[in-house]
Amino acid sequence: MGACSDAGSGRGPSVVADARQVEATSSSALLAEELAPDEQMAFQMGLWELLSRRTSLYTMGESSSVPESIAQRLLASACFTLGIDREEPDPAAIRRLLAQGIDTAFGEGMALVERKAKRIGGLWEQVALTTPLLESVALKGTLESLREFPARYDYRSFAHEIPSDIDYPLAHPVSESVLGVDYVTEYLERLLIENDFMQRFDLGLCKALLRAVHPAYRELLINLYEPIAVNAVGLALAGVGDVRRLRAADEDRARIAEVVKGKPAAEVSRLLGEAAADVCEKLGIEDDQSRGYLARTATDVRPRLMRFAKSGDARVSGGLAGVFLEF
């Protein structure tokens, strides 16, 4: 994760004469056809003046010229701070900026970004304290890198960037369109949901299940939460009372195959959603975000279940043993 697409274009160190040139080359991406000509001009001039000042601050007043890659990053940062999508600008948002004043809006936006950045340390600590001892190399490396995010994050000049190495995959990845501190916040909040869920199971059972996924799971770029969540949902779908046991036996998979037999996709999704809700009830999970996260995980299983919906034969194509794991 990092700078906007322009920053790593591979172009040589060409120098931009001033901020106006960069703004002009990007205006087609920033100005929407719905804006009146005077609105376009006002926004264009306001953005140029802002970018010119940000460039001067970046060079500490020594120059109004910077390499094009730096200028593009400064522009992307300004747009992020202002809340403008560079690819699909919202005319209504631009009009609000013009009404408020771009300088005022930028100042408030920077203060908001700064507050978000200060919150990262506490959020990281919550995640670190709740991470199960499952020895994932990718997770450990990602957390070590994110620990330094507040110190490395230059929200004044490059607020849209993520100066961290994030290798550990979430069960539900954060959209690549989310940038800067917003991405890190969302990533850590989702990781916290996953950690809280896994902490509700016996550590030894979790390790045994993950070894069933792959004996070398610790070294692989795999999500730890997803197999545990899927097995728990499968047990609930099979009508098992104790979902904490995690292990899915042959009779459990046979029951699941029978439950989904002949069901259309929408019905299977409903059944999976109900199973996820049942798991949350059994585990005492009351938080709406956590419940929704598990429901989404459960629904993602539907395509793998649909092949059994007609026959109900769990032995077809290796059966459900590849979905709901035994260990």
C-alpha positions in Angstrom: 0.0 0.0 0.0 1.3 3.5 -0.6 1.2 6.4 -2.9 -1.3 7.2 -5.6 -0.8 5.5 -9.0 1.0 8.6 -10.4 3.8 8.5 -7.9 5.3 5.2 -9.2 4.9 5.8 -12.9 8.5 5.2 -13.6 9.0 8.5 -15.3 12.3 10.3 -15.0 13.0 13.1 -12.5 11.4 15.8 -14.6 10.9 19.1 -12.7 7.5 20.8 -12.7 7.8 24.6 -13.1 5.2 25.3 -10.5 2.1 23.7 -9.0 -0.2 25.2 -11.7 1.3 22.8 -14.3 0.5 19.7 -12.2 -3.0 21.0 -11.5 -3.7 21.6 -15.1 -2.6 18.2 -16.2 -5.0 16.6 -13.6 -7.9 19.0 -14.0 -9.8 16.6 -16.3 -9.8 14.0 -13.6 -10.9 16.5 -11.0 -13.5 18.6 -12.7 -16.9 17.1 -13.5 -19.0 18.0 -16.5 -21.9 18.9 -14.2 -20.1 21.9 -12.9 -20.8 25.3 -14.4 -17.7 27.0 -16.0 -17.4 29.6 -13.2 -17.5 26.8 -10.6 -14.9 24.9 -12.5 -12.7 28.0 -12.7 -13.1 28.8 -9.0 -12.3 25.3 -8.0 -9.3 25.1 -10.4 -7.9 28.3 -9.1 -8.5 27.4 -5.4 -6.9 24.0 -5.8 -3.9 25.6 -7.6 -3.3 28.1 -4.9 -3.6 25.4 -2.2 -1.2 23.1 -4.1 1.2 26.0 -4.6 1.3 26.7 -0.8 1.7 23.0 0.0 4.6 22.8 -2.4 6.3 25.8 -0.8 5.8 24.2 2.7 7.2 20.9 1.4 10.3 22.6 0.2 10.4 24.8 3.3 10.1 27.9 1.1 13.3 27.1 -0.8 11.6 26.4 -4.1 8.3 26.4 -6.0 9.5 23.6 -8.2 9.5 19.9 -7.3 9.9 16.7 -9.3 6.7 15.7 -11.1 6.2 12.6 -9.0 6.4 14.6 -5.8 3.9 17.2 -7.2 1.5 14.4 -8.1 1.8 13.0 -4.5 1.2 16.4 -3.0 -1.9 16.8 -5.2 -3.2 13.4 -4.3 -2.7 14.2 -0.6 -4.6 17.5 -0.9 -7.5 15.8 -2.6 -7.6 13.1 0.1 -7.5 15.7 2.9 -10.3 17.7 1.1 -12.4 14.5 0.7 -12.3 14.5 -3.1 -12.1 11.4 -5.2 -9.6 12.1 -7.9 -11.1 9.5 -10.2 -14.8 10.2 -9.7 -15.2 13.7 -8.3 -18.6 14.5 -6.8 -19.9 17.9 -8.1 -21.9 18.3 -4.9 -18.8 17.9 -2.8 -16.9 20.4 -4.9 -19.7 22.9 -4.5 -19.6 22.4 -0.7 -15.9 23.1 -0.8 -16.4 26.3 -2.8 -19.1 27.4 -0.4 -17.0 26.7 2.7 -13.7 27.9 1.2 -11.0 25.5 0.1 -8.5 26.8 2.6 -11.0 26.4 5.5 -12.0 23.0 4.3 -8.4 21.9 4.0 -7.6 23.1 7.5 -10.5 21.2 9.0 -9.7 18.2 6.9 -6.1 18.1 8.0 -7.2 18.4 11.7 -9.5 15.5 11.2 -6.7 13.4 9.5 -4.4 14.2 12.4 -7.0 13.1 15.0 -7.5 9.8 13.1 -3.7 9.3 13.0 -3.4 9.8 16.8 -6.1 7.1 17.3 -4.1 4.5 15.4 -1.7 3.8 18.3 -4.5 2.8 20.7 -6.3 0.8 18.0 -3.0 -1.0 17.2 -2.5 -1.8 20.9 -6.0 -3.4 21.1 -5.2 -5.5 18.1 -1.8 -6.6 19.4 -3.3 -7.5 22.8 -6.1 -9.6 21.3 -4.1 -11.4 18.6 -4.2 -15.2 19.3 -0.8 -17.0 19.6 -1.1 -18.7 16.3 2.4 -17.8 15.0 1.5 -16.3 11.7 4.7 -14.8 10.1 2.7 -12.5 7.9 0.5 -11.3 10.8 3.5 -10.7 13.0 5.3 -8.8 10.3 2.3 -6.7 9.5 1.7 -5.7 13.1 5.3 -4.8 13.6 5.2 -2.6 10.5 1.9 -0.9 11.5 3.2 -0.2 15.0 5.4 2.4 13.4 2.6 3.9 11.2 1.9 7.0 13.4 5.6 7.9 13.4 6.1 7.4 9.7 2.8 8.9 8.5 3.3 12.3 6.9 -0.3 13.6 7.0 0.8 17.1 6.1 2.3 16.2 2.7 1.3 12.7 1.9 -1.9 11.9 3.8 -3.1 9.5 1.2 -0.1 7.1 1.6 0.4 4.2 3.8 4.0 3.9 5.0 3.7 0.3 6.2 4.1 -3.2 4.8 0.7 -4.9 5.1 1.0 -8.5 4.0 -1.5 -10.3 6.2 -4.7 -10.9 4.3 -8.1 -10.2 6.0 -11.1 -12.5 5.4 -12.7 -9.4 3.9 -10.1 -7.1 2.4 -10.4 -3.3 2.7 -11.1 -1.7 -0.7 -8.0 -0.4 -2.5 -9.9 2.8 -3.0 -9.6 3.6 0.7 -6.4 5.5 1.3 -4.0 6.7 4.0 -5.1 6.6 7.7 -8.6 5.6 6.6 -7.3 2.3 5.2 -5.1 1.6 8.3 -8.1 2.3 10.6 -10.4 0.0 8.7 -7.8 -2.7 8.4 -7.1 -2.7 12.2 -10.8 -2.6 13.0 -11.5 -5.6 10.9 -8.5 -7.4 12.3 -9.8 -6.6 15.8 -13.1 -8.3 14.8 -11.3 -11.4 13.6 -9.1 -11.6 16.7 -12.1 -11.3 19.0 -13.8 -14.1 17.3 -10.8 -16.4 17.4 -10.2 -15.7 21.0 -13.5 -17.4 21.8 -12.2 -20.8 20.8 -9.6 -23.1 22.4 -6.1 -22.2 21.1 -5.2 -25.9 20.6 -8.3 -26.6 18.5 -7.6 -23.5 16.4 -4.0 -24.6 15.7 -5.2 -28.2 14.8 -7.8 -26.8 12.4 -5.3 -24.5 10.7 -2.8 -27.4 10.4 -5.6 -29.2 8.5 -5.7 -26.2 6.1 -1.9 -26.6 5.6 0.8 -28.0 7.9 2.9 -24.9 7.2 0.1 -22.4 7.7 2.4 -20.2 9.9 4.6 -19.4 6.9 1.8 -18.9 4.4 -0.2 -15.8 3.4 -3.5 -17.1 4.7 -6.1 -15.6 6.9 -6.5 -17.4 10.2 -10.0 -16.3 11.0 -11.8 -17.7 7.9 -11.3 -21.5 8.4 -12.3 -21.2 12.0 -15.4 -19.1 11.2 -16.5 -21.4 8.4 -16.2 -24.5 10.5 -18.2 -22.9 13.3 -20.9 -21.8 10.8 -20.9 -25.4 9.3 -21.5 -26.9 12.7 -24.3 -24.5 13.4 -25.8 -25.4 10.0 -25.6 -29.0 10.9 -27.5 -28.4 14.1 -24.5 -29.0 16.4 -25.1 -27.4 19.8 -21.4 -26.9 20.7 -19.8 -25.0 17.8 -16.7 -24.4 20.0 -15.6 -27.9 19.3 -14.7 -26.7 15.7 -14.1 -30.2 14.3 -16.5 -31.2 11.6 -17.1 -34.9 11.4 -18.5 -37.0 8.5 -22.0 -37.0 10.1 -21.9 -33.2 10.3 -21.1 -32.8 6.7 -23.8 -35.3 5.7 -26.3 -33.3 7.7 -25.2 -30.1 6.0 -25.5 -31.7 2.6 -29.0 -32.8 3.5 -30.0 -29.3 4.8 -29.0 -27.6 1.5 -30.3 -30.4 -0.8 -32.6 -29.0 -3.4 -32.4 -25.5 -2.1 -32.0 -22.4 -4.4 -29.1 -20.1 -3.9 -31.1 -17.5 -2.1 -32.4 -20.1 0.4 -28.9 -21.4 1.0 -27.7 -17.8 1.7 -30.5 -17.4 4.2 -29.6 -20.7 5.9 -26.0 -19.6 6.2 -27.0 -16.3 7.6 -29.1 -17.9 10.2 -26.2 -20.3 11.1 -23.9 -17.3 11.5 -26.4 -15.6 13.8 -26.7 -18.9 15.8 -22.9 -18.9 16.2 -22.9 -15.4 17.5 -25.6 -16.3 20.0 -23.7 -19.3 21.2 -20.4 -17.3 21.5 -22.0 -14.2 23.1 -21.2 -11.9 20.2 -23.5 -8.9 20.4 -21.6 -6.3 18.4 -23.4 -5.5 15.1 -20.2 -5.1 13.1 -18.8 -8.5 14.3 -22.1 -10.2 13.6 -22.3 -8.7 10.1 -18.7 -9.7 9.4 -19.4 -13.3 10.3 -22.6 -13.3 8.2 -20.6 -12.1 5.2 -18.1 -14.9 5.8 -20.9 -17.4 6.0 -22.5 -16.1 2.8 -19.2 -16.4 1.0 -19.4 -20.2 1.5 -22.6 -20.5 -0.6 -20.9 -21.1 -4.0 -19.0 -24.1 -2.6 -22.3 -25.4 -1.1 -24.4 -25.1 -4.2 -22.7 -28.0 -6.0 -24.3 -30.2 -3.3 -27.7 -28.5 -3.3 -29.1 -30.9 -6.0 -27.7 -34.2 -4.9 -27.0 -33.7 -1.3 -24.2 -36.1 -1.7 -21.2 -34.9 0.3 -18.9 -37.3 -1.5 -19.2 -35.5 -4.9 -15.9 -33.8 -6.0 -14.2 -34.6 -2.7 -17.3 -33.7 -0.7 -17.7 -31.1 1.9 -14.5 -32.2 3.6 -12.7 -29.4 1.7 -15.1 -26.8 3.0 -15.8 -27.9 6.6 -12.5 -29.4 7.8 -11.9 -32.4 10.0 -8.8 -32.6 12.1 
